[in-house]
Amino acid sequence: MKKYLRIILEVLLGLLFVAASVLAYVNWSGKRHAIVEVGSVSQEMEELDKDLKDAEEEVKQLKGELEGLQPRVFQLDAVKAALSGGQVLQDMEALYKGGKIEMTAERQAGIGALRMLAIGAEDPNTVAAFTKALEMAQWKNRLDTVCAAQNALAAAGQKVEVLSECRNISTAKPKEAPKHDFHWGYEGKEGPEHWGEHFPVCGNGKKQSPLNIVAPFEKSKAKLAVNYKMGPLKMLNNGHTIQVNIPPGSTMSVNGMTYDLLQFHFHRPSEEQINGDYSAMVAHFVHKSKEGQLAVIGVLLQYGKENPAIKTLWANLPPKENEEYAPDKIAFDPSTLLPKELGFYHYEGSLTTPPCTEGVDFYILKTPSQVSKEQVGQFPYKMNARPVQQLNGRKISEG
């Protein structure tokens, strides 16, 4: 009996020892896990402390920048207070509306700036003024106005693509601003179907060119006359077409209003259609009046005999892009490209290239000139024509 009791006691002592060992391990494991967690929290606290110090440093830097801007804010507030009555704005708009001062793209942008200061960017007429300035701006020699209008529209919260050239002079330089250099062309992502994404008038305008010229026609009372003169040949390959720049002295007139011939250039095939049919090419003669009104004479070039005027031009094509080329002792008379008859189709349209400015009078001559297939093939651009646009209720007249 004593033997069995001893065995039982030994078993119980063994169980108690195991239980004590398990409890000791659990206690040790818990403490170890707690130590690890405390270490992890301590590391996170160190990282948060570092982030907090960095944030405090950025806040100090921003405070310094704000203090530097404070004088400009006071100046701007003073200007806005002086214009808040709206009297200056009303006087300026009255002068332009009364025709006492010619409204130019730069002045239109100035009106927009006054409205922004006097009324605010949320005013619909502010946005409309800058949009109008953008439409009025003549590309290349009005880049400053285009930039001013685009930057102002962007500042007013309007969705507009700001040209890379304009971003370089913009005062707003957000961090990591996306860079989008849009080089418009005639195919792919640079093609006409994408122009409106970067030049709003190209996509939203209601009087765009070119058109498919079809009947019915109204009778035009306009009388078209040209007085082109021979002068030194100056040519430019601008990366989109071949352009011939004209020295002062060549003009056209419509009902007594005179326009100076600035340049003419070519499109292949013709941009205009006649009853749905294209011509091999078209020459656009671009004119401008003293009041700034643009007018274009379009001469359709159909396949036929060799054209002597084209032969002269093609023999003196510029050797480099974007550099005006003036060959020695070569003179040219623009009238040699015109047909004898000046009957025309007239409509109000736009530039056929970005920024697609509207308010351009088109006179497409009914009588085409001829050009040989070889000469068409020698033109450096296989395709540089914008597709025809919607008529949108416009009337086409003939004269």
C-alpha positions as CSV (number, residue, x, y, z in Angstrom):
1,M,0.0,0.0,0.0
2,K,2.8,2.4,0.9
3,K,4.4,1.6,-2.4
4,Y,1.3,2.8,-4.3
5,L,0.9,5.9,-2.3
6,R,4.5,6.8,-3.1
7,I,3.9,6.3,-6.8
8,I,0.8,8.6,-6.7
9,L,2.7,11.3,-4.9
10,E,5.6,11.2,-7.4
11,V,3.1,11.5,-10.3
12,L,1.4,14.5,-8.6
13,L,4.7,16.2,-8.0
14,G,5.6,15.6,-11.7
15,L,2.3,17.2,-12.8
16,L,2.8,20.1,-10.5
17,F,6.3,20.6,-11.9
18,V,5.1,20.6,-15.5
19,A,2.3,23.0,-14.7
20,A,4.7,25.4,-13.0
21,S,7.0,25.2,-16.0
22,V,4.2,26.0,-18.4
23,L,3.1,28.9,-16.4
24,A,6.6,30.2,-16.2
25,Y,7.0,29.9,-20.0
26,V,3.7,31.7,-20.7
27,N,4.7,34.5,-18.3
28,W,8.1,34.8,-20.0
29,S,6.6,34.8,-23.5
30,G,4.1,37.5,-22.7
31,K,6.8,39.7,-21.3
32,R,8.9,39.1,-24.4
33,H,6.0,40.0,-26.7
34,A,5.3,43.1,-24.7
35,I,9.0,44.1,-24.9
36,V,8.9,43.7,-28.8
37,E,5.7,45.7,-29.0
38,V,7.2,48.5,-26.9
39,G,10.2,48.6,-29.1
40,S,8.0,48.8,-32.3
41,V,6.0,51.6,-30.8
42,S,9.1,53.4,-29.8
43,Q,10.4,53.2,-33.4
44,E,7.1,54.5,-34.7
45,M,7.2,57.4,-32.3
46,E,10.7,58.3,-33.5
47,E,9.5,58.3,-37.1
48,L,6.5,60.4,-36.2
49,D,8.7,62.8,-34.3
50,K,10.9,63.1,-37.4
51,D,7.9,63.7,-39.7
52,L,6.7,66.4,-37.2
53,K,10.0,68.2,-37.3
54,D,10.0,68.1,-41.1
55,A,6.4,69.5,-41.1
56,E,7.4,72.2,-38.7
57,E,10.3,73.1,-41.0
58,E,8.0,73.3,-44.0
59,V,5.6,75.5,-42.0
60,K,8.4,77.9,-41.1
61,Q,9.4,78.1,-44.8
62,L,5.9,78.7,-45.9
63,K,5.5,81.4,-43.3
64,G,8.6,83.1,-44.7
65,E,7.2,82.9,-48.2
66,L,3.8,84.3,-47.1
67,E,5.5,87.2,-45.3
68,G,7.4,88.0,-48.5
69,L,4.1,88.0,-50.4
70,Q,2.2,90.1,-47.9
71,P,3.3,93.5,-49.5
72,R,2.0,92.3,-52.9
73,V,-1.2,91.2,-51.3
74,F,-1.7,94.7,-49.8
75,Q,-0.9,96.3,-53.2
76,L,-3.4,94.0,-55.0
77,D,-6.0,94.8,-52.4
78,A,-5.4,98.5,-52.9
79,V,-5.8,98.1,-56.7
80,K,-9.0,96.1,-56.3
81,A,-10.4,98.6,-53.8
82,A,-9.7,101.4,-56.3
83,L,-11.5,99.5,-59.1
84,S,-14.3,98.1,-57.0
85,G,-16.7,100.9,-57.9
86,G,-16.6,99.7,-61.5
87,Q,-16.5,103.3,-62.9
88,V,-13.1,102.8,-64.6
89,L,-14.3,99.5,-66.1
90,Q,-17.5,101.1,-67.4
91,D,-15.6,104.0,-68.9
92,M,-13.1,101.7,-70.7
93,E,-15.9,99.4,-72.1
94,A,-17.8,102.5,-73.2
95,L,-14.8,103.8,-75.2
96,Y,-14.4,100.5,-77.0
97,K,-18.1,100.0,-77.7
98,G,-18.4,103.5,-79.0
99,G,-15.7,102.8,-81.6
100,K,-13.5,105.6,-80.4
101,I,-10.7,103.1,-79.8
102,E,-10.0,100.1,-81.9
103,M,-10.6,96.9,-79.9
104,T,-7.5,94.6,-80.3
105,A,-6.7,91.3,-78.7
106,E,-4.4,93.0,-76.2
107,R,-7.1,95.5,-75.2
108,Q,-9.7,92.8,-74.9
109,A,-7.3,91.0,-72.5
110,G,-6.9,94.2,-70.6
111,I,-10.7,94.5,-70.2
112,G,-10.7,90.9,-68.8
113,A,-8.0,91.9,-66.3
114,L,-10.0,94.9,-65.1
115,R,-13.1,92.8,-64.7
116,M,-11.1,90.2,-62.7
117,L,-9.8,92.9,-60.4
118,A,-13.1,94.8,-60.1
119,I,-15.6,92.0,-60.0
120,G,-13.7,88.7,-59.7
121,A,-12.8,85.5,-61.6
122,E,-16.3,84.0,-60.9
123,D,-17.9,86.7,-63.1
124,P,-19.0,85.0,-66.4
125,N,-18.1,88.2,-68.3
126,T,-14.6,88.0,-67.0
127,V,-14.1,84.5,-68.5
128,A,-15.9,85.7,-71.7
129,A,-13.5,88.6,-72.0
130,F,-10.4,86.5,-71.8
131,T,-11.9,83.9,-74.1
132,K,-12.7,86.6,-76.7
133,A,-9.1,87.9,-76.4
134,L,-7.8,84.4,-77.1
135,E,-10.0,84.2,-80.2
136,M,-8.9,87.6,-81.4
137,A,-5.2,86.9,-80.9
138,Q,-3.3,86.3,-84.2
139,W,-1.0,83.4,-83.7
140,K,2.8,83.9,-83.7
141,N,2.8,87.7,-83.5
142,R,0.3,87.7,-80.5
143,L,1.9,85.0,-78.3
144,D,1.9,87.4,-75.3
145,T,-1.8,87.9,-75.6
146,V,-2.5,84.2,-76.0
147,C,-0.4,83.5,-72.9
148,A,-2.1,86.2,-70.8
149,A,-5.6,84.9,-71.8
150,Q,-4.8,81.2,-71.3
151,N,-3.1,81.8,-67.9
152,A,-6.1,84.0,-66.8
153,L,-8.6,81.4,-67.8
154,A,-6.7,78.7,-65.9
155,A,-6.6,81.0,-62.9
156,A,-10.3,81.5,-63.2
157,G,-10.8,77.7,-62.9
158,Q,-11.6,77.1,-66.6
159,K,-10.4,73.9,-68.3
160,V,-7.9,75.2,-70.8
161,E,-4.6,73.7,-72.1
162,V,-1.8,76.3,-71.4
163,L,0.9,76.3,-74.0
164,S,4.4,75.4,-72.9
165,E,5.6,78.8,-74.0
166,C,3.0,80.4,-71.8
167,R,3.9,78.3,-68.8
168,N,7.5,79.6,-68.9
169,I,6.2,83.1,-68.1
170,S,3.4,82.1,-65.7
171,T,3.7,83.2,-62.2
172,A,2.0,80.1,-60.9
173,K,4.4,77.2,-60.7
174,P,2.8,74.3,-58.8
175,K,5.1,71.5,-57.7
176,E,5.6,68.8,-60.3
177,A,3.4,70.5,-62.8
178,P,2.7,68.2,-65.8
179,K,4.5,69.2,-69.0
180,H,2.5,69.0,-72.2
181,D,4.1,70.2,-75.3
182,F,1.5,70.1,-78.1
183,H,2.9,70.3,-81.6
184,W,-0.2,70.3,-83.8
185,G,-0.2,68.6,-87.1
186,Y,-2.5,66.7,-89.4
187,E,-2.3,63.0,-88.3
188,G,-2.6,60.9,-85.2
189,K,-2.6,62.6,-81.7
190,E,-1.5,65.9,-83.3
191,G,-4.3,65.8,-85.9
192,P,-7.3,68.1,-86.3
193,E,-9.6,65.9,-84.1
194,H,-7.4,66.8,-81.1
195,W,-6.9,70.5,-81.8
196,G,-9.9,71.4,-79.7
197,E,-8.4,69.9,-76.6
198,H,-5.6,72.5,-76.7
199,F,-7.2,75.3,-78.7
200,P,-10.9,75.6,-77.5
201,V,-12.2,77.6,-80.6
202,C,-11.0,74.8,-82.9
203,G,-13.5,72.4,-81.1
204,N,-16.2,74.8,-80.0
205,G,-16.3,77.4,-82.7
206,K,-19.5,77.7,-84.8
207,K,-18.0,79.5,-87.8
208,Q,-15.0,77.2,-88.6
209,S,-13.3,76.7,-91.9
210,P,-13.0,75.0,-94.4
211,L,-16.4,74.2,-95.8
212,N,-18.0,72.0,-98.4
213,I,-19.4,74.6,-100.8
214,V,-22.8,73.5,-102.1
215,A,-26.0,75.2,-103.2
216,P,-28.2,77.0,-102.5
217,F,-26.3,80.3,-102.8
218,E,-27.3,83.8,-101.9
219,K,-26.4,86.6,-104.3
220,S,-23.4,88.6,-103.1
221,K,-23.2,92.3,-103.6
222,A,-19.5,92.4,-102.9
223,K,-17.1,93.5,-105.7
224,L,-13.7,91.8,-105.4
225,A,-10.6,93.4,-107.0
226,V,-6.9,92.6,-106.5
227,N,-3.8,94.7,-107.1
228,Y,-0.8,92.5,-106.6
229,K,2.7,93.7,-107.4
230,M,5.9,92.0,-108.2
231,G,8.5,91.9,-105.4
232,P,11.5,90.0,-104.1
233,L,10.7,86.3,-103.4
234,K,10.7,85.4,-99.7
235,M,9.7,81.9,-98.7
236,L,9.2,80.0,-95.5
237,N,8.8,76.4,-94.6
238,N,7.1,76.7,-91.2
239,G,6.8,73.0,-90.6
240,H,3.2,72.8,-91.7
241,T,3.2,74.3,-95.2
242,I,5.2,76.4,-97.8
243,Q,4.5,80.1,-97.2
244,V,5.4,83.0,-99.4
245,N,5.8,86.3,-97.5
246,I,4.8,89.4,-99.4
247,P,6.4,92.8,-99.1
248,P,4.1,95.9,-98.6
249,G,2.3,97.1,-101.7
250,S,0.0,94.2,-102.8
251,T,-3.6,94.7,-101.9
252,M,-7.2,93.4,-102.5
253,S,-10.4,95.5,-102.1
254,V,-14.0,94.5,-101.3
255,N,-16.6,97.2,-101.8
256,G,-14.0,99.9,-101.2
257,M,-12.3,98.4,-98.2
258,T,-8.6,97.7,-98.8
259,Y,-6.7,94.7,-97.4
260,D,-2.9,94.3,-97.5
261,L,-1.7,90.9,-98.8
262,L,0.5,89.5,-96.0
263,Q,1.3,86.0,-97.4
264,F,0.0,83.0,-99.3
265,H,0.5,79.4,-98.6
266,F,-0.6,75.9,-99.8
267,H,-2.6,72.9,-98.7
268,R,-2.6,69.4,-100.2
269,P,-5.3,68.4,-101.0
270,S,-7.5,71.5,-101.1
271,E,-9.2,72.2,-97.8
272,E,-12.4,73.4,-99.4
273,Q,-14.7,71.0,-101.2
274,I,-16.9,72.0,-104.1
275,N,-20.0,69.7,-104.1
276,G,-18.1,67.2,-102.0
277,D,-15.1,67.1,-104.3
278,Y,-11.5,68.1,-103.4
279,S,-9.0,69.7,-105.7
280,A,-5.3,68.6,-105.9
281,M,-4.2,71.7,-103.8
282,V,-5.3,75.1,-102.8
283,A,-3.5,78.4,-102.4
284,H,-4.7,80.7,-99.6
285,F,-3.9,84.4,-100.0
286,V,-4.1,86.0,-96.5
287,H,-5.0,89.7,-96.3
288,K,-5.5,92.1,-93.4
289,S,-7.2,95.5,-93.3
290,K,-6.0,98.5,-91.2
291,E,-8.8,97.7,-88.8
292,G,-7.4,94.2,-88.3
293,Q,-10.0,92.3,-90.3
294,L,-8.7,89.2,-92.1
295,A,-9.8,88.1,-95.6
296,V,-8.6,85.1,-97.5
297,I,-8.8,84.4,-101.3
298,G,-8.7,80.7,-102.1
299,V,-7.4,79.6,-105.4
300,L,-8.2,75.9,-106.2
301,L,-5.4,74.1,-108.1
302,Q,-6.7,71.2,-110.2
303,Y,-4.6,68.6,-112.1
304,G,-3.7,69.8,-115.6
305,K,-0.8,71.5,-117.2
306,E,2.4,72.6,-115.5
307,N,2.0,75.9,-113.7
308,P,4.8,78.4,-114.4
309,A,4.3,80.3,-111.2
310,I,4.5,77.0,-109.1
311,K,7.6,76.0,-111.1
312,T,9.3,79.2,-109.9
313,L,8.3,78.6,-106.3
314,W,9.3,75.0,-106.2
315,A,12.7,75.7,-107.7
316,N,13.4,78.0,-104.8
317,L,12.1,76.0,-101.8
318,P,13.7,76.9,-98.5
319,P,16.6,74.6,-97.6
320,K,15.7,74.7,-93.8
321,E,12.5,74.8,-91.8
322,N,11.5,78.0,-89.9
323,E,14.0,80.2,-91.6
324,E,12.9,82.7,-94.2
325,Y,14.7,82.1,-97.5
326,A,15.2,84.9,-100.0
327,P,17.0,83.6,-103.1
328,D,19.2,86.1,-104.9
329,K,17.7,88.1,-107.7
330,I,14.4,86.2,-107.8
331,A,11.2,88.3,-108.1
332,F,7.7,87.0,-108.0
333,D,4.2,88.4,-108.9
334,P,1.5,86.8,-106.7
335,S,-1.1,87.6,-109.4
336,T,0.4,84.9,-111.7
337,L,-1.3,82.3,-109.5
338,L,-4.7,83.8,-109.9
339,P,-7.2,82.9,-112.7
340,K,-8.4,85.7,-115.0
341,E,-12.0,85.4,-113.7
342,L,-12.5,86.5,-110.1
343,G,-16.0,85.1,-109.5
344,F,-16.2,83.7,-106.0
345,Y,-18.0,81.9,-103.2
346,H,-18.1,83.9,-100.0
347,Y,-18.7,82.9,-96.4
348,E,-17.6,83.9,-92.9
349,G,-15.1,81.4,-91.4
350,S,-11.9,81.0,-89.4
351,L,-8.3,80.3,-89.7
352,T,-7.9,76.7,-90.8
353,T,-5.0,76.1,-88.4
354,P,-4.7,76.6,-84.6
355,P,-5.9,78.7,-82.8
356,C,-8.7,78.6,-85.4
357,T,-9.6,82.3,-84.9
358,E,-13.1,83.2,-86.3
359,G,-14.2,86.3,-88.1
360,V,-12.3,85.6,-91.3
361,D,-13.9,86.4,-94.7
362,F,-13.3,83.7,-97.3
363,Y,-13.5,84.3,-101.0
364,I,-13.1,80.9,-102.8
365,L,-12.6,81.6,-106.5
366,K,-14.9,79.7,-108.8
367,T,-12.3,79.3,-111.6
368,P,-9.5,77.0,-110.7
369,S,-5.9,77.2,-111.8
370,Q,-3.9,74.2,-113.1
371,V,-1.0,72.3,-111.6
372,S,0.7,69.2,-112.9
373,K,0.8,65.9,-111.1
374,E,4.6,66.2,-110.9
375,Q,4.4,69.6,-109.3
376,V,1.9,68.3,-106.7
377,G,4.3,65.4,-106.0
378,Q,7.1,67.9,-105.4
379,F,5.2,69.7,-102.6
380,P,7.0,68.8,-99.4
381,Y,3.8,67.8,-97.5
382,K,1.7,64.8,-98.6
383,M,-1.3,65.9,-96.6
384,N,-1.7,69.2,-94.7
385,A,-5.5,69.9,-95.0
386,R,-8.0,70.3,-92.2
387,P,-11.3,68.4,-92.8
388,V,-14.4,70.4,-93.8
389,Q,-16.4,71.8,-90.9
390,Q,-20.1,72.1,-90.1
391,L,-22.0,74.9,-91.8
392,N,-24.0,75.7,-88.6
393,G,-26.6,77.8,-90.4
394,R,-24.2,80.0,-92.2
395,K,-25.1,81.3,-95.7
396,I,-22.8,81.0,-98.7
397,S,-23.1,83.7,-101.3
398,E,-21.7,83.9,-104.8
399,G,-20.5,86.8,-106.8
